[in-house]
Amino acid sequence: MKKKYLFLIVFILAIPFLTVAQLGKKTISVTVDPKDANIYANGELLGQGAVEVVVRKNDCVKLEVGKTGWLWQSAKFCHQKGYAKPPKSKYFELQKDDAFEASISGTDISNIDIPVRVKDGLSEKDAWRQVAQIITSYFDVIEVTDRETGYLRTAWHLNSFSQSSIRTRLLLKTASNDPLTFTVKIVSERADGKGVSAKSDEKYQEWSRVLRKFSGIVDEVLTRMQ
């Protein structure tokens, strides 16, 4: 009997603490423009456009919002001592990604070797010269060229955007002499931040898109050689 009373007393004393824990959470009403933008909380997709985000006591939530073609935004809210109180609402207005707008999907042409079979009757010397002419119409500087070993590489062409930097170069190689075949590769890489030096290799990663100004070079080479 005493054990039952003891249990009842402990339960009654615990109720206020349970209530405090439940009432301690904060709810943030999150909205995003455009309305089809994804909203993530601590890496978990919660929805699109508008969601309710719960920040529990003594916890933090990192919000990330965005969609393809738009610049992502993030914010962190903590319900802890020493941090500002989480707001009741948070509105994100995304901006279009100008690098995305200036490029095309490059899944079939960026960062891959594309074989170019040279038409019969065109000598290796003439074929190399014609391809080199096409390349110099897109790139200002050829960094390395050696027809004897069948290798050409342009210098990096850097384009800086509002929140990213894109560097692009082209590689030309002789893949086979019989039949005469070249490979063309557009190297397209992206770094976060405006004005990142093209020499900062550690900051760049392969980008699955190609700037529009370079998108026609592969087709032009294929057309001329075939």
Secondary structure, 3 states (H helix, E strand, C coil): CHHHHHHHHHHHHHHHHHHHHHHCCEEEEEEEECCCCEEEECCEEEEECEEEEEECCCCEEEEEEECCCECCEEEEEECCCCCCCCCCEEEEECCECHHHHCEEECCCCECCCEEEECCCCCCHHHHHHHHHHHHHCCCCCEEEEECCCCEEEECCEEEECCCEEEEEEEEEEEEEECCEEEEEEEEEEEEECCCCCCCCHHHCEECCEEEHHHCCHHHHHHHHHC
